[in-house]
Amino acid sequence: MKIVCIGGGPAGLYFAISAKLRDPRRDITVLDRNPRGATYGWGVVYWDDMLDLLYVNDPVSARAVHRISTLWKDQQVRVGHEVAHLGGYGFAAQRAAFLKALTDRATELGVTVHDDRPVRDLDEFADADLIVAADGAGSLTRELGGDHFGTRVDTGANPYIWLGTDTVFDSFVFAFEQTPAGWIWFHSYPSSGSVSTCIVECTEKTWRSLGLDRLDEDDGLRLLEKIFERPLEGGALISQARGEPARWLRFKQVTNRTWRHGNVVLIGDAAHTTHFTIGSGTRLAIIDAVELVRSLDDFPEDLSRALFDFDERARPNLQGIQGVARASMNWYEHADDHLDGRNAVETAYAMANRNSTRPAALNRRFRLEQLPVIRGPQSVLNTVHRWHMAARRGQVPLVPAWHPGPPSPGPRPPRPADTLGVRPAPAEAGTVRPET
């Protein structure tokens, strides 16, 4: 099968890796419109469930991703001088390093990767059996399909800007600052040993009142540094990633009535987007890649049926997740209402439960969990959980890994994305025990 994958982000590269692993005879080419190493943004954040998926599907690329990732512990909500804690942990990686790890693995497996290769017309791929559109939320491949995908794009109200900072956090930090113009906030996490990702957001009214719609790049950064001087601990904000200055944006929520048309299939942000406040974009792109390959494997002689299978299983799973993302986006679009008059603990509780209604008893429990005497044991439990997850993946010496076995044969009903079953990679794909 000859496959052309348009887009060199996580979705496209991981699809190429998975497809080549399952059938080395596949002729796969990945076309990335950006030059090698150029990428928008700073970091990606993920949790154990994505790392589990990577280790089950391809231990080699999983180890490469894990090596360039940073562990963050605890989630802090800072409101002025006050700090509240949400607990938990996760992983983050510099986006450029993450893509390089996937590109190197794809190339090693025999995938052809072309950089600086924009695509403007699908006619040049008339000899391809399958075209995978993984070219992002503004997918030109999707647009070339006209109305066949039933695309809808809804624009969020809040301006946001994706920056870096030389303040290296060891926690996931949400910082809210009140200005005469209104509230403005960032969420930040370590991307590498020297830089943290820092996404700044506020309402439209605050943005205009602060003059951020008119200030040039340098003056805008200096103003933000002054506003966030306390949570940034005097650190600097960085606009340019790989030479491209960051721009103020508004989130685009992409939905599609179908993810397939002819021999073209959408995955990743081309198929769906979820607001960055739920931190699931990369994970969902990886799931799309794995599930598309699974459908191709199940129906190797019938491409149309394979794409139908993928569309019917994967697309419904995203509807609920996008609903949660919309609710999260809505909370932040009305953040001034939620923040006024609240301290850090009240803000943290409201933010953590923005997608649900919790009884008052849980509020009292949350307040108790802010006490150091309670947080200490919780931190120990988190460490034990990390060890358990690492052992399950095979990262602990002398402890054998264990993974879900292959799914049973026969028809499979749609299932929640959080419980996707994944076929383990072939033994020859990587048998070296992961590093600790």
C-alpha positions as CSV (number, residue, x, y, z in Angstrom):
1,M,0.0,0.0,0.0
2,K,1.3,3.5,-0.9
3,I,0.5,6.0,1.7
4,V,1.1,9.8,1.7
5,C,0.8,11.5,5.1
6,I,0.4,15.3,4.8
7,G,1.6,16.9,8.0
8,G,4.7,16.2,10.2
9,G,3.2,16.8,13.6
10,P,2.6,14.1,16.3
11,A,-0.4,12.7,14.5
12,G,1.3,12.2,11.1
13,L,4.6,11.0,12.4
14,Y,3.1,8.5,14.8
15,F,0.8,7.2,12.2
16,A,3.7,6.6,9.9
17,I,5.6,4.8,12.7
18,S,2.7,2.6,13.7
19,A,1.7,1.7,10.1
20,K,5.3,0.8,9.2
21,L,5.7,-1.3,12.3
22,R,2.6,-3.3,11.5
23,D,3.5,-3.9,7.9
24,P,7.0,-3.0,6.7
25,R,5.9,-3.4,3.1
26,R,3.9,-0.2,3.3
27,D,5.4,2.6,1.2
28,I,4.9,5.6,3.5
29,T,5.9,9.3,2.8
30,V,5.4,12.1,5.3
31,L,5.3,15.6,4.0
32,D,5.9,18.5,6.4
33,R,5.3,22.1,5.2
34,N,7.9,23.4,7.8
35,P,11.7,23.3,7.5
36,R,13.4,20.6,9.6
37,G,13.3,21.6,13.3
38,A,10.9,24.5,12.8
39,T,7.8,24.2,14.9
40,Y,5.2,26.6,16.4
41,G,5.0,26.6,20.2
42,W,7.2,25.4,23.0
43,G,6.1,22.3,24.8
44,V,3.7,19.4,25.0
45,V,2.3,18.0,28.2
46,Y,1.0,14.5,28.8
47,W,0.2,12.0,31.5
48,D,0.9,8.3,32.2
49,D,-1.9,7.0,30.0
50,M,-0.2,8.4,26.9
51,L,3.1,7.0,28.0
52,D,1.5,3.6,28.5
53,L,0.1,3.8,25.0
54,L,3.5,4.6,23.5
55,Y,5.2,1.8,25.4
56,V,2.6,-0.8,24.3
57,N,2.6,0.3,20.7
58,D,6.3,0.9,20.1
59,P,8.7,0.7,23.0
60,V,11.6,2.2,21.0
61,S,10.0,5.6,20.3
62,A,8.4,5.5,23.8
63,R,11.9,5.4,25.3
64,A,13.1,8.2,23.1
65,V,10.1,10.4,24.1
66,H,10.6,9.5,27.7
67,R,14.3,10.5,27.6
68,I,13.5,14.0,26.4
69,S,10.6,14.5,28.8
70,T,10.6,16.3,32.2
71,L,8.5,15.2,35.1
72,W,6.5,17.9,36.9
73,K,5.0,17.3,40.3
74,D,2.1,19.1,41.9
75,Q,-0.2,21.7,40.4
76,Q,-0.1,25.1,41.9
77,V,-2.8,27.8,41.6
78,R,-1.4,31.2,42.5
79,V,-3.7,34.2,43.0
80,G,-1.7,37.2,44.0
81,H,0.5,36.2,47.0
82,E,-1.6,33.1,47.8
83,V,-0.8,29.5,46.6
84,A,-3.2,26.5,46.5
85,H,-2.3,23.0,45.5
86,L,-4.2,20.5,43.2
87,G,-1.6,17.7,43.5
88,G,-0.9,15.2,40.7
89,Y,2.0,14.9,38.3
90,G,2.7,14.5,34.6
91,F,5.3,14.8,31.9
92,A,6.3,17.6,29.5
93,A,8.6,17.8,26.5
94,Q,10.0,20.5,24.3
95,R,7.9,20.3,21.1
96,A,10.9,20.4,18.8
97,A,12.6,17.6,20.7
98,F,9.4,15.5,20.7
99,L,9.0,15.8,17.0
100,K,12.6,15.0,16.4
101,A,12.3,11.8,18.4
102,L,9.3,10.7,16.3
103,T,11.0,11.8,13.0
104,D,14.2,9.8,13.8
105,R,12.1,6.7,14.6
106,A,10.0,7.0,11.5
107,T,13.1,7.4,9.3
108,E,14.8,4.4,11.1
109,L,11.8,2.2,10.1
110,G,12.0,3.2,6.5
111,V,9.5,6.0,6.3
112,T,10.4,8.8,3.9
113,V,10.1,12.2,5.5
114,H,10.3,15.4,3.4
115,D,10.6,18.8,5.2
116,D,9.8,22.2,3.8
117,R,7.3,20.5,1.5
118,P,3.9,22.3,1.4
119,V,1.0,20.6,-0.5
120,R,-1.5,22.7,-2.5
121,D,-3.1,20.1,-4.7
122,L,-3.9,16.5,-4.2
123,D,-3.7,15.6,-7.9
124,E,0.0,15.0,-7.5
125,F,-0.8,12.0,-5.3
126,A,-3.1,10.3,-7.8
127,D,-1.0,7.1,-7.4
128,A,-1.4,7.0,-3.6
129,D,-3.8,4.3,-2.1
130,L,-4.3,6.4,1.0
131,I,-3.9,10.1,1.9
132,V,-3.7,10.9,5.6
133,A,-4.5,14.5,6.4
134,A,-2.6,15.4,9.5
135,D,-1.9,19.0,8.7
136,G,-3.4,20.7,11.7
137,A,-6.5,22.7,12.6
138,G,-6.2,24.9,9.5
139,S,-5.8,21.8,7.3
140,L,-5.5,22.7,3.6
141,T,-6.1,19.0,2.7
142,R,-9.4,19.2,4.5
143,E,-10.3,22.4,2.7
144,L,-9.5,20.8,-0.7
145,G,-12.2,18.3,0.1
146,G,-14.8,21.0,-0.1
147,D,-17.9,20.3,2.0
148,H,-17.5,16.6,2.0
149,F,-16.2,16.5,5.6
150,G,-18.9,18.7,7.0
151,T,-16.3,20.9,8.7
152,R,-17.3,23.4,11.4
153,V,-14.9,25.9,13.0
154,D,-16.0,27.8,16.1
155,T,-13.8,30.6,17.4
156,G,-13.2,31.1,21.1
157,A,-13.6,34.6,22.7
158,N,-10.4,34.9,24.7
159,P,-7.1,36.0,23.1
160,Y,-4.1,33.8,24.2
161,I,-0.4,33.8,23.3
162,W,1.9,30.8,23.5
163,L,5.2,31.9,25.0
164,G,8.3,30.5,26.7
165,T,10.0,31.7,29.9
166,D,13.5,31.2,31.4
167,T,11.8,30.6,34.7
168,V,12.0,26.8,35.1
169,F,9.1,25.5,37.1
170,D,9.1,22.1,38.7
171,S,5.3,22.2,39.0
172,F,2.4,22.9,36.7
173,V,1.6,26.5,37.6
174,F,-1.6,28.5,37.1
175,A,-1.0,32.1,38.0
176,F,-3.9,34.7,38.1
177,E,-3.1,38.4,38.4
178,Q,-5.7,41.2,38.8
179,T,-5.0,44.4,37.0
180,P,-7.1,47.6,36.8
181,A,-8.3,46.3,33.4
182,G,-9.4,42.9,34.7
183,W,-7.9,39.5,35.4
184,I,-5.1,38.0,33.3
185,W,-3.5,34.6,33.8
186,F,-1.0,32.0,32.6
187,H,-0.5,28.3,32.9
188,S,3.1,27.1,32.7
189,Y,5.0,23.9,32.9
190,P,8.7,22.9,32.4
191,S,9.5,22.1,28.8
192,S,13.2,21.4,29.3
193,G,16.0,22.0,31.8
194,S,16.2,25.7,30.8
195,V,12.8,26.8,29.6
196,S,9.1,26.5,30.6
197,T,6.1,26.8,28.4
198,C,3.9,29.8,29.4
199,I,0.5,30.3,27.8
200,V,-1.0,33.7,28.7
201,E,-4.8,34.3,28.4
202,C,-7.4,36.9,29.3
203,T,-10.7,38.1,28.2
204,E,-11.1,40.3,25.1
205,K,-12.1,43.3,27.3
206,T,-9.0,43.0,29.4
207,W,-6.7,42.5,26.4
208,R,-7.9,45.7,24.8
209,S,-7.9,47.7,28.0
210,L,-4.3,46.7,28.6
211,G,-3.4,47.8,25.1
212,L,-2.1,44.3,24.2
213,D,-4.0,44.6,20.9
214,R,-1.8,47.6,19.9
215,L,1.6,47.0,21.5
216,D,4.4,45.6,19.4
217,E,6.1,42.3,20.3
218,D,8.8,43.8,22.7
219,D,6.5,46.2,24.5
220,G,3.8,43.6,24.9
221,L,6.3,41.2,26.5
222,R,7.6,43.8,28.8
223,L,4.1,44.6,30.0
224,L,3.3,40.9,30.6
225,E,6.6,40.5,32.5
226,K,5.7,43.4,34.7
227,I,2.2,42.0,35.4
228,F,3.6,38.5,36.1
229,E,6.8,39.6,37.9
230,R,5.8,37.8,41.1
231,P,4.8,34.3,39.7
232,L,7.6,34.5,37.1
233,E,10.0,35.2,40.0
234,G,11.6,38.0,37.9
235,G,12.2,35.7,34.9
236,A,11.8,36.8,31.3
237,L,9.2,35.8,28.7
238,I,10.4,34.6,25.3
239,S,8.4,35.2,22.2
240,Q,10.4,33.6,19.4
241,A,10.5,29.9,19.0
242,R,12.8,28.8,16.2
243,G,12.9,32.3,14.9
244,E,9.1,32.8,14.6
245,P,7.5,35.4,17.0
246,A,4.5,34.3,18.9
247,R,1.2,35.9,18.0
248,W,-2.0,36.5,19.9
249,L,-4.6,33.9,18.8
250,R,-8.1,32.8,19.5
251,F,-8.8,29.1,19.9
252,K,-10.4,27.3,16.9
253,Q,-12.6,24.4,17.8
254,V,-12.7,22.1,14.7
255,T,-15.4,19.5,14.3
256,N,-16.2,17.4,11.2
257,R,-19.3,15.4,10.3
258,T,-17.1,12.7,8.9
259,W,-13.3,12.1,8.9
260,R,-13.2,10.3,5.6
261,H,-13.8,11.1,1.9
262,G,-12.7,8.8,-0.8
263,N,-9.1,7.7,0.0
264,V,-8.5,10.8,2.2
265,V,-8.8,10.5,6.0
266,L,-8.4,13.1,8.7
267,I,-6.6,12.6,12.0
268,G,-5.3,14.8,14.8
269,D,-6.2,18.5,14.8
270,A,-7.3,18.3,11.2
271,A,-10.2,16.1,12.4
272,H,-10.8,17.7,15.8
273,T,-9.4,20.2,18.3
274,T,-9.8,20.3,22.1
275,H,-9.1,23.5,24.1
276,F,-5.6,23.7,25.5
277,T,-6.9,24.0,29.1
278,I,-7.6,20.2,29.2
279,G,-4.2,19.3,27.8
280,S,-5.2,16.4,25.5
281,G,-4.3,17.5,22.0
282,T,-1.1,15.4,21.6
283,R,-2.6,12.4,23.3
284,L,-5.7,12.4,21.1
285,A,-3.5,12.7,18.0
286,I,-1.5,9.6,19.1
287,I,-4.7,7.7,19.7
288,D,-6.0,8.6,16.2
289,A,-2.8,7.4,14.6
290,V,-2.9,4.0,16.5
291,E,-6.6,3.5,15.8
292,L,-6.4,4.3,12.1
293,V,-3.6,1.7,11.8
294,R,-5.7,-0.8,13.7
295,S,-8.6,-0.4,11.2
296,L,-6.2,-0.8,8.3
297,D,-4.9,-4.0,9.8
298,D,-8.4,-5.3,10.4
299,F,-9.5,-4.8,6.8
300,P,-6.3,-5.0,4.7
301,E,-8.1,-5.8,1.5
302,D,-10.8,-3.2,1.7
303,L,-9.6,0.4,2.3
304,S,-13.1,1.8,2.1
305,R,-14.3,-0.5,4.9
306,A,-11.2,0.3,7.0
307,L,-11.8,4.0,6.8
308,F,-15.5,3.5,7.6
309,D,-14.5,1.4,10.6
310,F,-12.1,4.1,11.8
311,D,-14.6,6.9,11.3
312,E,-17.4,5.0,13.1
313,R,-15.3,4.1,16.1
314,A,-13.0,7.0,16.6
315,R,-15.2,10.0,15.8
316,P,-18.0,9.4,18.4
317,N,-15.4,9.1,21.1
318,L,-14.3,12.7,20.5
319,Q,-17.7,14.2,20.9
320,G,-17.8,13.8,24.7
321,I,-14.2,15.0,25.0
322,Q,-14.9,18.1,22.9
323,G,-17.9,18.7,25.1
324,V,-15.7,18.8,28.2
325,A,-13.2,21.0,26.4
326,R,-16.0,23.5,25.4
327,A,-17.1,23.7,29.1
328,S,-13.5,24.3,30.1
329,M,-13.0,27.0,27.5
330,N,-16.3,28.6,28.7
331,W,-15.1,28.7,32.3
332,Y,-12.0,30.7,31.3
333,E,-14.0,33.0,29.1
334,H,-15.9,34.0,32.2
335,A,-13.0,33.8,34.5
336,D,-13.4,37.3,35.8
337,D,-16.8,36.2,37.3
338,H,-15.2,33.1,38.9
339,L,-12.2,35.0,40.3
340,D,-13.6,38.2,41.8
341,G,-13.7,37.9,45.6
342,R,-12.1,34.5,45.7
343,N,-8.8,33.5,47.3
344,A,-6.4,31.0,45.9
345,V,-8.0,27.9,47.5
346,E,-11.5,28.9,46.4
347,T,-10.2,29.6,42.9
348,A,-8.3,26.3,42.7
349,Y,-11.5,24.4,43.8
350,A,-13.7,26.2,41.3
351,M,-11.2,25.7,38.5
352,A,-10.6,22.0,39.3
353,N,-14.4,21.4,39.3
354,R,-15.3,23.6,36.4
355,N,-16.8,20.7,34.5
356,S,-18.9,19.4,37.3
357,T,-20.9,20.2,40.4
358,R,-19.5,18.8,43.6
359,P,-21.1,18.6,47.1
360,A,-20.0,20.9,49.8
361,A,-18.3,18.0,51.7
362,L,-15.7,17.8,48.9
363,N,-15.0,21.5,49.3
364,R,-14.2,20.9,52.9
365,R,-12.0,17.9,52.0
366,F,-10.2,20.0,49.4
367,R,-9.4,22.6,52.1
368,L,-7.9,20.0,54.3
369,E,-5.7,18.7,51.5
370,Q,-4.0,22.1,51.4
371,L,-2.4,21.4,54.8
372,P,1.2,20.2,54.6
373,V,0.5,17.4,57.0
374,I,-2.0,16.0,54.4
375,R,-0.1,16.9,51.3
376,G,3.0,15.0,52.5
377,P,1.4,11.6,52.5
378,Q,-0.3,12.4,49.2
379,S,3.0,13.1,47.6
380,V,4.3,9.7,48.9
381,L,1.3,8.1,47.3
382,N,1.9,9.9,44.0
383,T,5.5,8.6,44.1
384,V,4.3,5.0,44.7
385,H,1.8,5.4,41.8
386,R,4.6,6.6,39.5
387,W,6.7,3.6,40.4
388,H,3.8,1.3,39.8
389,M,3.1,2.8,36.3
390,A,6.8,2.7,35.5
391,A,7.0,-1.0,36.5
392,R,3.9,-1.8,34.4
393,R,5.7,-0.3,31.4
394,G,8.9,-2.2,32.1
395,Q,11.0,0.7,33.3
396,V,11.9,-0.8,36.6
397,P,14.8,-3.3,36.5
398,L,14.0,-6.9,37.2
399,V,10.3,-6.2,37.2
400,P,8.6,-7.6,34.0
401,A,6.3,-5.3,32.1
402,W,2.7,-6.2,31.7
403,H,0.3,-4.8,29.1
404,P,-3.2,-5.5,27.9
405,G,-3.3,-8.4,25.5
406,P,-4.5,-8.0,21.9
407,P,-8.3,-7.5,21.6
408,S,-10.5,-10.4,20.9
409,P,-11.4,-11.0,17.2
410,G,-14.7,-10.0,15.7
411,P,-16.7,-6.8,15.6
412,R,-15.7,-4.2,18.2
413,P,-18.2,-1.6,19.5
414,P,-17.1,2.0,20.0
415,R,-15.3,2.4,23.3
416,P,-14.2,5.4,25.4
417,A,-10.9,6.9,24.3
418,D,-9.5,6.5,27.8
419,T,-9.8,2.7,27.6
420,L,-8.6,2.0,24.1
421,G,-7.1,-1.4,23.7
422,V,-3.8,-1.4,21.7
423,R,-2.0,-4.2,20.1
424,P,1.6,-4.6,21.5
425,A,4.3,-3.9,19.0
426,P,6.0,-6.8,17.2
427,A,8.8,-8.3,19.3
428,E,11.5,-7.2,16.8
429,A,10.4,-3.6,17.1
430,G,12.2,-3.2,20.4
431,T,13.2,-5.7,23.0
432,V,15.7,-3.7,25.0
433,R,14.5,-3.0,28.5
434,P,13.6,0.7,28.9
435,E,16.0,2.9,30.9
436,T,15.0,4.0,34.3
